[in-house]
Amino acid sequence: MSQDHAAAGLSLSQRTTLEALLAAEREKTVARVAALTRDFDDIVESSAIAPPDDEHDPEGATIAFERAQVTALLTQAHRHLADLELATTRLGDGTYGVCERCGQPIAIERLLARPTAQTCIDCASAK
């Protein structure tokens, strides 16, 4: 086991599994961003065709709500994508799997369940 892997307590097998998990999660998130972007564009386009009169049109509030909801989901997906990029960078530089607060290894079970975790379960629980 190399020194980079030893710091986080990851075996080569665990590292390979986590690399694949991060790649799959990134692919899924990129697809989600694309789908949400299409949804947002569709909402904007439909409201541009016949601008709603929010005060008199009961659909006006619904369209505004849908636009806000898709915007929030898109923001969340972009944030998750950034977290995945950070995790991939940390995996490459040997700091992945090391708690950013206490410096202890993050349990492999936590990383498998939440591959973007930056803290161990104890530090995450203490927030």
A tleap script that builds the chain and sets N, CA, C and O, in Angstrom:
source leaprc.protein.ff14SB
mol = sequence {
  NMET SER GLN ASP HIE ALA ALA ALA GLY LEU
  SER LEU SER GLN ARG THR THR LEU GLU ALA
  LEU LEU ALA ALA GLU ARG GLU LYS THR VAL
  ALA ARG VAL ALA ALA LEU THR ARG ASP PHE
  ASP ASP ILE VAL GLU SER SER ALA ILE ALA
  PRO PRO ASP ASP GLU HIE ASP PRO GLU GLY
  ALA THR ILE ALA PHE GLU ARG ALA GLN VAL
  THR ALA LEU LEU THR GLN ALA HIE ARG HIE
  LEU ALA ASP LEU GLU LEU ALA THR THR ARG
  LEU GLY ASP GLY THR TYR GLY VAL CYS GLU
  ARG CYS GLY GLN PRO ILE ALA ILE GLU ARG
  LEU LEU ALA ARG PRO THR ALA GLN THR CYS
  ILE ASP CYS ALA SER ALA CLYS
}
set mol.1.N position { 0.857 -1.176 0.000 }
set mol.1.CA position { 0.000 0.000 0.000 }
set mol.1.C position { 0.897 1.230 0.000 }
set mol.1.O position { 1.835 1.313 0.792 }
set mol.2.N position { 0.616 2.190 -0.885 }
set mol.2.CA position { 1.445 3.385 -0.953 }
set mol.2.C position { 1.146 4.295 0.234 }
set mol.2.O position { 0.160 4.112 0.948 }
set mol.3.N position { 2.013 5.271 0.422 }
set mol.3.CA position { 1.840 6.189 1.529 }
set mol.3.C position { 0.543 7.000 1.389 }
set mol.3.O position { -0.135 7.260 2.383 }
set mol.4.N position { 0.196 7.403 0.145 }
set mol.4.CA position { -1.038 8.160 -0.075 }
set mol.4.C position { -2.250 7.371 0.397 }
set mol.4.O position { -3.142 7.914 1.049 }
set mol.5.N position { -2.275 6.086 0.064 }
set mol.5.CA position { -3.414 5.265 0.452 }
set mol.5.C position { -3.396 4.991 1.953 }
set mol.5.O position { -4.448 4.904 2.586 }
set mol.6.N position { -2.211 4.857 2.511 }
set mol.6.CA position { -2.091 4.558 3.934 }
set mol.6.C position { -2.627 5.702 4.792 }
set mol.6.O position { -3.209 5.470 5.852 }
set mol.7.N position { -2.427 6.941 4.330 }
set mol.7.CA position { -2.876 8.086 5.111 }
set mol.7.C position { -4.378 8.037 5.348 }
set mol.7.O position { -4.854 8.396 6.425 }
set mol.8.N position { -5.113 7.600 4.357 }
set mol.8.CA position { -6.565 7.533 4.498 }
set mol.8.C position { -7.011 6.145 4.928 }
set mol.8.O position { -8.199 5.928 5.168 }
set mol.9.N position { -6.097 5.219 5.030 }
set mol.9.CA position { -6.460 3.865 5.413 }
set mol.9.C position { -7.181 3.100 4.319 }
set mol.9.O position { -7.915 2.155 4.610 }
set mol.10.N position { -6.985 3.490 3.059 }
set mol.10.CA position { -7.661 2.830 1.945 }
set mol.10.C position { -6.754 1.792 1.298 }
set mol.10.O position { -5.581 2.050 1.027 }
set mol.11.N position { -7.310 0.634 1.061 }
set mol.11.CA position { -6.573 -0.378 0.306 }
set mol.11.C position { -6.708 -0.047 -1.179 }
set mol.11.O position { -7.538 0.779 -1.558 }
set mol.12.N position { -5.912 -0.674 -2.003 }
set mol.12.CA position { -5.997 -0.459 -3.449 }
set mol.12.C position { -7.384 -0.847 -3.961 }
set mol.12.O position { -7.942 -0.165 -4.820 }
set mol.13.N position { -7.931 -1.926 -3.443 }
set mol.13.CA position { -9.272 -2.376 -3.831 }
set mol.13.C position { -10.333 -1.344 -3.447 }
set mol.13.O position { -11.229 -1.045 -4.236 }
set mol.14.N position { -10.228 -0.806 -2.243 }
set mol.14.CA position { -11.184 0.214 -1.794 }
set mol.14.C position { -11.057 1.473 -2.639 }
set mol.14.O position { -12.060 2.083 -3.012 }
set mol.15.N position { -9.827 1.857 -2.937 }
set mol.15.CA position { -9.590 3.046 -3.770 }
set mol.15.C position { -10.213 2.861 -5.147 }
set mol.15.O position { -10.851 3.777 -5.666 }
set mol.16.N position { -10.036 1.691 -5.741 }
set mol.16.CA position { -10.604 1.401 -7.058 }
set mol.16.C position { -12.121 1.452 -7.014 }
set mol.16.O position { -12.756 1.999 -7.916 }
set mol.17.N position { -12.703 0.885 -5.968 }
set mol.17.CA position { -14.157 0.902 -5.799 }
set mol.17.C position { -14.662 2.336 -5.663 }
set mol.17.O position { -15.664 2.704 -6.275 }
set mol.18.N position { -13.974 3.141 -4.866 }
set mol.18.CA position { -14.387 4.528 -4.649 }
set mol.18.C position { -14.204 5.375 -5.907 }
set mol.18.O position { -15.023 6.252 -6.181 }
set mol.19.N position { -13.144 5.127 -6.672 }
set mol.19.CA position { -12.956 5.840 -7.940 }
set mol.19.C position { -14.126 5.557 -8.880 }
set mol.19.O position { -14.657 6.470 -9.512 }
set mol.20.N position { -14.521 4.298 -8.967 }
set mol.20.CA position { -15.647 3.923 -9.828 }
set mol.20.C position { -16.949 4.541 -9.313 }
set mol.20.O position { -17.773 5.006 -10.102 }
set mol.21.N position { -17.130 4.544 -8.010 }
set mol.21.CA position { -18.330 5.124 -7.414 }
set mol.21.C position { -18.407 6.626 -7.692 }
set mol.21.O position { -19.468 7.137 -8.048 }
set mol.22.N position { -17.297 7.327 -7.534 }
set mol.22.CA position { -17.265 8.766 -7.811 }
set mol.22.C position { -17.522 9.047 -9.289 }
set mol.22.O position { -18.241 9.987 -9.627 }
set mol.23.N position { -16.941 8.240 -10.164 }
set mol.23.CA position { -17.149 8.430 -11.605 }
set mol.23.C position { -18.615 8.203 -11.980 }
set mol.23.O position { -19.186 8.974 -12.752 }
set mol.24.N position { -19.215 7.159 -11.440 }
set mol.24.CA position { -20.623 6.862 -11.730 }
set mol.24.C position { -21.527 7.956 -11.184 }
set mol.24.O position { -22.485 8.363 -11.842 }
set mol.25.N position { -21.226 8.427 -9.989 }
set mol.25.CA position { -22.019 9.491 -9.371 }
set mol.25.C position { -21.879 10.791 -10.168 }
set mol.25.O position { -22.846 11.538 -10.322 }
set mol.26.N position { -20.681 11.054 -10.670 }
set mol.26.CA position { -20.462 12.244 -11.487 }
set mol.26.C position { -21.273 12.155 -12.777 }
set mol.26.O position { -21.929 13.120 -13.170 }
set mol.27.N position { -21.230 11.010 -13.427 }
set mol.27.CA position { -21.982 10.809 -14.671 }
set mol.27.C position { -23.483 11.014 -14.434 }
set mol.27.O position { -24.161 11.676 -15.220 }
set mol.28.N position { -23.983 10.442 -13.353 }
set mol.28.CA position { -25.402 10.582 -13.009 }
set mol.28.C position { -25.755 12.040 -12.724 }
set mol.28.O position { -26.820 12.512 -13.121 }
set mol.29.N position { -24.865 12.751 -12.039 }
set mol.29.CA position { -25.126 14.141 -11.689 }
set mol.29.C position { -25.061 15.047 -12.916 }
set mol.29.O position { -25.857 15.979 -13.034 }
set mol.30.N position { -24.134 14.790 -13.822 }
set mol.30.CA position { -24.058 15.559 -15.065 }
set mol.30.C position { -25.355 15.372 -15.865 }
set mol.30.O position { -25.887 16.333 -16.422 }
set mol.31.N position { -25.856 14.142 -15.918 }
set mol.31.CA position { -27.122 13.876 -16.613 }
set mol.31.C position { -28.273 14.605 -15.922 }
set mol.31.O position { -29.169 15.124 -16.587 }
set mol.32.N position { -28.249 14.643 -14.602 }
set mol.32.CA position { -29.303 15.343 -13.846 }
set mol.32.C position { -29.260 16.848 -14.121 }
set mol.32.O position { -30.303 17.479 -14.290 }
set mol.33.N position { -28.068 17.415 -14.163 }
set mol.33.CA position { -27.920 18.841 -14.477 }
set mol.33.C position { -28.480 19.121 -15.873 }
set mol.33.O position { -29.195 20.104 -16.071 }
set mol.34.N position { -28.163 18.275 -16.819 }
set mol.34.CA position { -28.660 18.462 -18.191 }
set mol.34.C position { -30.187 18.386 -18.233 }
set mol.34.O position { -30.830 19.207 -18.888 }
set mol.35.N position { -30.763 17.415 -17.545 }
set mol.35.CA position { -32.224 17.258 -17.523 }
set mol.35.C position { -32.894 18.443 -16.840 }
set mol.35.O position { -33.904 18.950 -17.329 }
set mol.36.N position { -32.346 18.884 -15.725 }
set mol.36.CA position { -32.920 20.030 -15.018 }
set mol.36.C position { -32.786 21.315 -15.842 }
set mol.36.O position { -33.677 22.165 -15.825 }
set mol.37.N position { -31.684 21.448 -16.551 }
set mol.37.CA position { -31.500 22.613 -17.415 }
set mol.37.C position { -32.549 22.626 -18.521 }
set mol.37.O position { -33.110 23.674 -18.839 }
set mol.38.N position { -32.813 21.459 -19.103 }
set mol.38.CA position { -33.872 21.366 -20.119 }
set mol.38.C position { -35.225 21.719 -19.514 }
set mol.38.O position { -36.009 22.450 -20.120 }
set mol.39.N position { -35.499 21.200 -18.316 }
set mol.39.CA position { -36.763 21.516 -17.639 }
set mol.39.C position { -36.892 23.021 -17.411 }
set mol.39.O position { -37.944 23.607 -17.666 }
set mol.40.N position { -35.824 23.633 -16.934 }
set mol.40.CA position { -35.851 25.072 -16.676 }
set mol.40.C position { -36.102 25.838 -17.976 }
set mol.40.O position { -36.930 26.747 -18.026 }
set mol.41.N position { -35.376 25.456 -19.021 }
set mol.41.CA position { -35.554 26.122 -20.312 }
set mol.41.C position { -36.980 25.968 -20.825 }
set mol.41.O position { -37.536 26.906 -21.396 }
set mol.42.N position { -37.573 24.801 -20.629 }
set mol.42.CA position { -38.959 24.569 -21.045 }
set mol.42.C position { -39.928 25.468 -20.270 }
set mol.42.O position { -40.865 26.022 -20.845 }
set mol.43.N position { -39.696 25.605 -18.972 }
set mol.43.CA position { -40.556 26.458 -18.143 }
set mol.43.C position { -40.450 27.909 -18.599 }
set mol.43.O position { -41.459 28.597 -18.753 }
set mol.44.N position { -39.223 28.365 -18.813 }
set mol.44.CA position { -39.011 29.748 -19.246 }
set mol.44.C position { -39.650 29.972 -20.614 }
set mol.44.O position { -40.299 30.992 -20.844 }
set mol.45.N position { -39.463 29.020 -21.509 }
set mol.45.CA position { -40.036 29.141 -22.855 }
set mol.45.C position { -41.567 29.178 -22.806 }
set mol.45.O position { -42.195 29.987 -23.489 }
set mol.46.N position { -42.153 28.309 -22.005 }
set mol.46.CA position { -43.617 28.275 -21.935 }
set mol.46.C position { -44.183 29.549 -21.309 }
set mol.46.O position { -45.267 29.997 -21.684 }
set mol.47.N position { -43.462 30.122 -20.370 }
set mol.47.CA position { -43.961 31.357 -19.768 }
set mol.47.C position { -43.725 32.553 -20.690 }
set mol.47.O position { -44.433 33.554 -20.583 }
set mol.48.N position { -42.749 32.470 -21.589 }
set mol.48.CA position { -42.483 33.559 -22.523 }
set mol.48.C position { -43.529 33.604 -23.633 }
set mol.48.O position { -43.838 34.675 -24.156 }
set mol.49.N position { -44.070 32.448 -23.989 }
set mol.49.CA position { -45.081 32.377 -25.041 }
set mol.49.C position { -46.333 33.136 -24.630 }
set mol.49.O position { -46.871 33.926 -25.405 }
set mol.50.N position { -46.779 32.901 -23.449 }
set mol.50.CA position { -47.958 33.590 -22.918 }
set mol.50.C position { -47.634 34.012 -21.498 }
set mol.50.O position { -47.935 33.280 -20.555 }
set mol.51.N position { -47.023 35.186 -21.324 }
set mol.51.CA position { -46.637 35.615 -19.973 }
set mol.51.C position { -47.831 35.579 -19.020 }
set mol.51.O position { -48.885 36.151 -19.298 }
set mol.52.N position { -47.643 34.903 -17.904 }
set mol.52.CA position { -48.761 34.788 -16.963 }
set mol.52.C position { -49.031 36.097 -16.229 }
set mol.52.O position { -48.120 36.872 -15.934 }
set mol.53.N position { -50.257 36.306 -15.959 }
set mol.53.CA position { -50.677 37.417 -15.113 }
set mol.53.C position { -50.871 36.798 -13.729 }
set mol.53.O position { -51.950 36.306 -13.398 }
set mol.54.N position { -49.805 36.832 -12.929 }
set mol.54.CA position { -49.817 36.158 -11.622 }
set mol.54.C position { -50.999 36.586 -10.759 }
set mol.54.O position { -51.504 35.810 -9.948 }
set mol.55.N position { -51.421 37.801 -10.941 }
set mol.55.CA position { -52.496 38.313 -10.104 }
set mol.55.C position { -53.853 37.722 -10.475 }
set mol.55.O position { -54.714 37.545 -9.613 }
set mol.56.N position { -54.043 37.414 -11.777 }
set mol.56.CA position { -55.349 36.949 -12.223 }
set mol.56.C position { -55.346 35.530 -12.778 }
set mol.56.O position { -56.398 34.902 -12.896 }
set mol.57.N position { -54.167 35.028 -13.116 }
set mol.57.CA position { -54.063 33.692 -13.706 }
set mol.57.C position { -53.617 32.703 -12.629 }
set mol.57.O position { -52.513 32.834 -12.101 }
set mol.58.N position { -54.448 31.718 -12.295 }
set mol.58.CA position { -54.063 30.761 -11.254 }
set mol.58.C position { -52.819 29.956 -11.631 }
set mol.58.O position { -52.147 29.420 -10.749 }
set mol.59.N position { -52.503 29.863 -12.917 }
set mol.59.CA position { -51.312 29.133 -13.340 }
set mol.59.C position { -50.037 29.937 -13.100 }
set mol.59.O position { -48.951 29.362 -13.037 }
set mol.60.N position { -50.153 31.244 -12.968 }
set mol.60.CA position { -48.982 32.092 -12.782 }
set mol.60.C position { -48.158 31.694 -11.573 }
set mol.60.O position { -46.936 31.583 -11.665 }
set mol.61.N position { -48.798 31.482 -10.463 }
set mol.61.CA position { -48.085 31.087 -9.248 }
set mol.61.C position { -47.463 29.710 -9.414 }
set mol.61.O position { -46.371 29.456 -8.904 }
set mol.62.N position { -48.144 28.825 -10.118 }
set mol.62.CA position { -47.621 27.476 -10.342 }
set mol.62.C position { -46.356 27.522 -11.175 }
set mol.62.O position { -45.381 26.839 -10.859 }
set mol.63.N position { -46.356 28.319 -12.236 }
set mol.63.CA position { -45.171 28.429 -13.090 }
set mol.63.C position { -44.003 29.026 -12.304 }
set mol.63.O position { -42.870 28.558 -12.414 }
set mol.64.N position { -44.285 30.054 -11.515 }
set mol.64.CA position { -43.225 30.664 -10.698 }
set mol.64.C position { -42.682 29.657 -9.686 }
set mol.64.O position { -41.475 29.595 -9.453 }
set mol.65.N position { -43.567 28.877 -9.094 }
set mol.65.CA position { -43.136 27.852 -8.140 }
set mol.65.C position { -42.275 26.798 -8.829 }
set mol.65.O position { -41.223 26.418 -8.314 }
set mol.66.N position { -42.719 26.329 -9.987 }
set mol.66.CA position { -41.957 25.318 -10.726 }
set mol.66.C position { -40.581 25.833 -11.107 }
set mol.66.O position { -39.590 25.112 -10.995 }
set mol.67.N position { -40.519 27.085 -11.561 }
set mol.67.CA position { -39.235 27.679 -11.932 }
set mol.67.C position { -38.323 27.758 -10.708 }
set mol.67.O position { -37.139 27.432 -10.799 }
set mol.68.N position { -38.856 28.182 -9.578 }
set mol.68.CA position { -38.056 28.270 -8.350 }
set mol.68.C position { -37.601 26.893 -7.880 }
set mol.68.O position { -36.470 26.728 -7.423 }
set mol.69.N position { -38.481 25.914 -7.992 }
set mol.69.CA position { -38.136 24.559 -7.569 }
set mol.69.C position { -37.026 23.971 -8.448 }
set mol.69.O position { -36.072 23.385 -7.937 }
set mol.70.N position { -37.151 24.126 -9.754 }
set mol.70.CA position { -36.124 23.607 -10.662 }
set mol.70.C position { -34.811 24.347 -10.446 }
set mol.70.O position { -33.741 23.742 -10.508 }
set mol.71.N position { -34.883 25.642 -10.194 }
set mol.71.CA position { -33.667 26.415 -9.920 }
set mol.71.C position { -32.970 25.890 -8.667 }
set mol.71.O position { -31.748 25.745 -8.658 }
set mol.72.N position { -33.724 25.607 -7.623 }
set mol.72.CA position { -33.139 25.071 -6.384 }
set mol.72.C position { -32.518 23.694 -6.616 }
set mol.72.O position { -31.429 23.405 -6.121 }
set mol.73.N position { -33.217 22.851 -7.371 }
set mol.73.CA position { -32.681 21.515 -7.660 }
set mol.73.C position { -31.422 21.599 -8.521 }
set mol.73.O position { -30.485 20.822 -8.340 }
set mol.74.N position { -31.407 22.541 -9.450 }
set mol.74.CA position { -30.234 22.733 -10.306 }
set mol.74.C position { -29.043 23.237 -9.492 }
set mol.74.O position { -27.913 22.796 -9.702 }
set mol.75.N position { -29.296 24.150 -8.575 }
set mol.75.CA position { -28.240 24.649 -7.692 }
set mol.75.C position { -27.677 23.511 -6.841 }
set mol.75.O position { -26.464 23.397 -6.662 }
set mol.76.N position { -28.564 22.682 -6.325 }
set mol.76.CA position { -28.141 21.534 -5.513 }
set mol.76.C position { -27.310 20.561 -6.351 }
set mol.76.O position { -26.294 20.054 -5.876 }
set mol.77.N position { -27.719 20.300 -7.570 }
set mol.77.CA position { -26.983 19.379 -8.442 }
set mol.77.C position { -25.601 19.934 -8.784 }
set mol.77.O position { -24.625 19.185 -8.813 }
set mol.78.N position { -25.509 21.247 -9.045 }
set mol.78.CA position { -24.206 21.872 -9.313 }
set mol.78.C position { -23.303 21.780 -8.083 }
set mol.78.O position { -22.103 21.537 -8.209 }
set mol.79.N position { -23.875 21.972 -6.907 }
set mol.79.CA position { -23.097 21.868 -5.663 }
set mol.79.C position { -22.571 20.435 -5.483 }
set mol.79.O position { -21.422 20.229 -5.095 }
set mol.80.N position { -23.431 19.454 -5.773 }
set mol.80.CA position { -23.022 18.059 -5.653 }
set mol.80.C position { -21.909 17.739 -6.655 }
set mol.80.O position { -20.969 17.011 -6.337 }
set mol.81.N position { -22.024 18.286 -7.857 }
set mol.81.CA position { -20.994 18.083 -8.867 }
set mol.81.C position { -19.661 18.668 -8.396 }
set mol.81.O position { -18.611 18.052 -8.580 }
set mol.82.N position { -19.704 19.848 -7.794 }
set mol.82.CA position { -18.482 20.454 -7.249 }
set mol.82.C position { -17.902 19.596 -6.126 }
set mol.82.O position { -16.684 19.442 -6.033 }
set mol.83.N position { -18.764 19.039 -5.274 }
set mol.83.CA position { -18.304 18.152 -4.200 }
set mol.83.C position { -17.650 16.895 -4.772 }
set mol.83.O position { -16.651 16.410 -4.241 }
set mol.84.N position { -18.218 16.374 -5.855 }
set mol.84.CA position { -17.641 15.192 -6.504 }
set mol.84.C position { -16.276 15.516 -7.110 }
set mol.84.O position { -15.352 14.705 -7.035 }
set mol.85.N position { -16.152 16.690 -7.705 }
set mol.85.CA position { -14.861 17.109 -8.268 }
set mol.85.C position { -13.810 17.237 -7.162 }
set mol.85.O position { -12.662 16.825 -7.333 }
set mol.86.N position { -14.216 17.810 -6.032 }
set mol.86.CA position { -13.307 17.940 -4.900 }
set mol.86.C position { -12.890 16.563 -4.382 }
set mol.86.O position { -11.715 16.331 -4.097 }
set mol.87.N position { -13.846 15.662 -4.265 }
set mol.87.CA position { -13.536 14.306 -3.795 }
set mol.87.C position { -12.565 13.604 -4.749 }
set mol.87.O position { -11.653 12.904 -4.309 }
set mol.88.N position { -12.765 13.794 -6.040 }
set mol.88.CA position { -11.879 13.180 -7.035 }
set mol.88.C position { -10.471 13.765 -6.923 }
set mol.88.O position { -9.483 13.037 -7.018 }
set mol.89.N position { -10.382 15.073 -6.722 }
set mol.89.CA position { -9.077 15.719 -6.536 }
set mol.89.C position { -8.405 15.197 -5.278 }
set mol.89.O position { -7.210 14.902 -5.284 }
set mol.90.N position { -9.173 15.083 -4.194 }
set mol.90.CA position { -8.620 14.579 -2.930 }
set mol.90.C position { -8.171 13.130 -3.063 }
set mol.90.O position { -7.174 12.727 -2.463 }
set mol.91.N position { -8.906 12.346 -3.849 }
set mol.91.CA position { -8.514 10.955 -4.071 }
set mol.91.C position { -7.163 10.920 -4.779 }
set mol.91.O position { -6.303 10.096 -4.466 }
set mol.92.N position { -6.992 11.820 -5.729 }
set mol.92.CA position { -5.733 11.886 -6.472 }
set mol.92.C position { -4.551 12.360 -5.649 }
set mol.92.O position { -3.425 11.911 -5.863 }
set mol.93.N position { -4.798 13.272 -4.700 }
set mol.93.CA position { -3.666 13.796 -3.924 }
set mol.93.C position { -3.459 13.085 -2.582 }
set mol.93.O position { -2.585 13.463 -1.803 }
set mol.94.N position { -4.271 12.054 -2.320 }
set mol.94.CA position { -4.056 11.245 -1.121 }
set mol.94.C position { -4.745 11.747 0.131 }
set mol.94.O position { -4.536 11.192 1.209 }
set mol.95.N position { -5.570 12.794 0.016 }
set mol.95.CA position { -6.256 13.307 1.201 }
set mol.95.C position { -7.696 12.828 1.303 }
set mol.95.O position { -8.375 13.111 2.290 }
set mol.96.N position { -8.164 12.109 0.296 }
set mol.96.CA position { -9.531 11.576 0.316 }
set mol.96.C position { -9.635 10.524 1.419 }
set mol.96.O position { -8.738 9.696 1.584 }
set mol.97.N position { -10.712 10.563 2.154 }
set mol.97.CA position { -10.908 9.588 3.221 }
set mol.97.C position { -10.302 10.013 4.535 }
set mol.97.O position { -10.310 9.248 5.499 }
set mol.98.N position { -9.769 11.242 4.592 }
set mol.98.CA position { -9.216 11.787 5.824 }
set mol.98.C position { -10.147 12.925 6.257 }
set mol.98.O position { -10.441 13.830 5.475 }
set mol.99.N position { -10.594 12.867 7.487 }
set mol.99.CA position { -11.512 13.878 8.017 }
set mol.99.C position { -10.851 15.252 8.008 }
set mol.99.O position { -9.734 15.420 8.496 }
set mol.100.N position { -11.550 16.223 7.450 }
set mol.100.CA position { -11.017 17.589 7.391 }
set mol.100.C position { -10.998 18.283 8.745 }
set mol.100.O position { -10.289 19.273 8.925 }
set mol.101.N position { -11.771 17.772 9.697 }
set mol.101.CA position { -11.818 18.420 11.023 }
set mol.101.C position { -10.804 17.825 11.983 }
set mol.101.O position { -10.058 18.559 12.631 }
set mol.102.N position { -10.768 16.486 12.082 }
set mol.102.CA position { -9.917 15.864 13.103 }
set mol.102.C position { -8.695 15.140 12.530 }
set mol.102.O position { -7.786 14.768 13.272 }
set mol.103.N position { -8.677 14.941 11.207 }
set mol.103.CA position { -7.534 14.287 10.584 }
set mol.103.C position { -7.537 12.767 10.662 }
set mol.103.O position { -6.603 12.121 10.188 }
set mol.104.N position { -8.567 12.196 11.250 }
set mol.104.CA position { -8.665 10.739 11.357 }
set mol.104.C position { -9.271 10.170 10.064 }
set mol.104.O position { -9.939 10.888 9.320 }
set mol.105.N position { -9.033 8.877 9.803 }
set mol.105.CA position { -9.629 8.263 8.613 }
set mol.105.C position { -11.158 8.248 8.699 }
set mol.105.O position { -11.731 8.061 9.772 }
set mol.106.N position { -11.796 8.448 7.560 }
set mol.106.CA position { -13.251 8.324 7.455 }
set mol.106.C position { -13.537 6.864 7.146 }
set mol.106.O position { -12.910 6.285 6.260 }
set mol.107.N position { -14.469 6.267 7.862 }
set mol.107.CA position { -14.783 4.841 7.680 }
set mol.107.C position { -15.201 4.566 6.236 }
set mol.107.O position { -15.936 5.342 5.626 }
set mol.108.N position { -14.717 3.448 5.711 }
set mol.108.CA position { -15.038 3.069 4.334 }
set mol.108.C position { -16.549 2.965 4.129 }
set mol.108.O position { -17.050 3.291 3.053 }
set mol.109.N position { -17.272 2.518 5.139 }
set mol.109.CA position { -18.730 2.403 5.027 }
set mol.109.C position { -19.366 3.772 4.783 }
set mol.109.O position { -20.316 3.899 4.010 }
set mol.110.N position { -18.829 4.790 5.451 }
set mol.110.CA position { -19.338 6.154 5.257 }
set mol.110.C position { -19.017 6.637 3.847 }
set mol.110.O position { -19.864 7.243 3.191 }
set mol.111.N position { -17.808 6.375 3.381 }
set mol.111.CA position { -17.419 6.796 2.036 }
set mol.111.C position { -18.237 6.081 0.965 }
set mol.111.O position { -18.572 6.673 -0.061 }
set mol.112.N position { -18.554 4.829 1.198 }
set mol.112.CA position { -19.372 4.090 0.233 }
set mol.112.C position { -20.803 4.628 0.206 }
set mol.112.O position { -21.428 4.695 -0.853 }
set mol.113.N position { -21.311 5.005 1.363 }
set mol.113.CA position { -22.678 5.535 1.449 }
set mol.113.C position { -22.736 6.990 0.998 }
set mol.113.O position { -23.719 7.429 0.401 }
set mol.114.N position { -21.683 7.722 1.286 }
set mol.114.CA position { -21.649 9.155 0.969 }
set mol.114.C position { -20.250 9.499 0.456 }
set mol.114.O position { -19.408 9.986 1.210 }
set mol.115.N position { -20.009 9.242 -0.829 }
set mol.115.CA position { -18.646 9.368 -1.364 }
set mol.115.C position { -18.053 10.772 -1.323 }
set mol.115.O position { -16.844 10.929 -1.493 }
set mol.116.N position { -18.872 11.792 -1.101 }
set mol.116.CA position { -18.346 13.161 -1.012 }
set mol.116.C position { -18.096 13.591 0.429 }
set mol.116.O position { -17.783 14.755 0.682 }
set mol.117.N position { -18.230 12.665 1.376 }
set mol.117.CA position { -18.032 12.997 2.789 }
set mol.117.C position { -16.635 13.566 3.011 }
set mol.117.O position { -15.644 13.024 2.524 }
set mol.118.N position { -16.576 14.658 3.749 }
set mol.118.CA position { -15.299 15.290 4.067 }
set mol.118.C position { -14.960 15.185 5.543 }
set mol.118.O position { -13.876 15.578 5.977 }
set mol.119.N position { -15.910 14.644 6.315 }
set mol.119.CA position { -15.681 14.482 7.749 }
set mol.119.C position { -16.054 13.061 8.168 }
set mol.119.O position { -16.866 12.394 7.525 }
set mol.120.N position { -15.439 12.621 9.261 }
set mol.120.CA position { -15.794 11.321 9.823 }
set mol.120.C position { -17.173 11.420 10.470 }
set mol.120.O position { -17.703 12.519 10.631 }
set mol.121.N position { -17.739 10.317 10.830 }
set mol.121.CA position { -19.100 10.312 11.396 }
set mol.121.C position { -19.147 11.069 12.728 }
set mol.121.O position { -20.132 11.747 13.020 }
set mol.122.N position { -18.088 10.955 13.532 }
set mol.122.CA position { -18.077 11.655 14.819 }
set mol.122.C position { -18.099 13.175 14.621 }
set mol.122.O position { -18.862 13.875 15.286 }
set mol.123.N position { -17.268 13.684 13.711 }
set mol.123.CA position { -17.229 15.128 13.450 }
set mol.123.C position { -18.513 15.583 12.764 }
set mol.123.O position { -18.992 16.683 13.038 }
set mol.124.N position { -19.075 14.772 11.887 }
set mol.124.CA position { -20.333 15.132 11.226 }
set mol.124.C position { -21.461 15.190 12.237 }
set mol.124.O position { -22.349 16.036 12.125 }
set mol.125.N position { -21.441 14.309 13.215 }
set mol.125.CA position { -22.487 14.286 14.245 }
set mol.125.C position { -22.358 15.458 15.210 }
set mol.125.O position { -23.346 15.883 15.808 }
set mol.126.N position { -21.148 15.981 15.364 }
set mol.126.CA position { -20.895 17.076 16.302 }
set mol.126.C position { -21.287 18.443 15.756 }
set mol.126.O position { -21.286 19.419 16.507 }
set mol.127.N position { -21.619 18.544 14.479 }
set mol.127.CA position { -21.956 19.843 13.873 }
set mol.127.C position { -23.099 20.483 14.519 }
set mol.127.O position { -23.500 21.577 14.121 }
savepdb mol mol.pdb
quit
